[in-house]
């Protein structure tokens, strides 16, 4: 079985000290949550609403000093993470947000639930990155479903 980008993501987060992830399962996050299950090291805590998850992550990160992850699915789910991330920034709590997005092939088409999370989170986050899965959207070689390019912007 080949390793996927999401598998490497969780390996990196485990090395960084992440032991728990709060979130919601959704189409945009299924590959990430599947990799989390395969990893078996990080506990996934399902929540009913992304804002509950991010506020729980902030509280845990603040009181333990350890990084905590939170997942929000595309569109409105990403918006619901914002208040908690601003709180994490204010409190200096190490929270890592994993935000879903629409498929690369329909980005920038004003499709339902499309929101550019990188611009949206700019005011409240540090480093952010984007994984592209569509060879038509980036300059790297590859095919659909492969990791073609990783762009990183530090704000």
C-alpha angles and dihedrals in degrees: 000000000000123000117248130210090252089056090054090046091059092044089055093046092050089051088051090056103260111155101163139037125193119200157104126274113234139153093267091053102038095103091049094048091045089054090048089055092048090050092056094190101089118066114229115214111195115214133190095232133023092233091058088051097049093046090050089049091050093050093048094045092047095050098039100034088223123121116259127193128220128190127209125181125231126300114350091021090061091049091054091059094060102082092050093047091052088051090049090052092049093047096040091238114161101236122161115203120205107195126193122225138187120273113287092241091064100039116129092018096106090243122168112292094006113148127156099237093188093061092038094054095041094102095050108034144065120215118006132179141185131222115210119203099177120080091208092065101055142037097244125102120252146089136265111297095024128108103258106164141001117202119190127193124185114204 
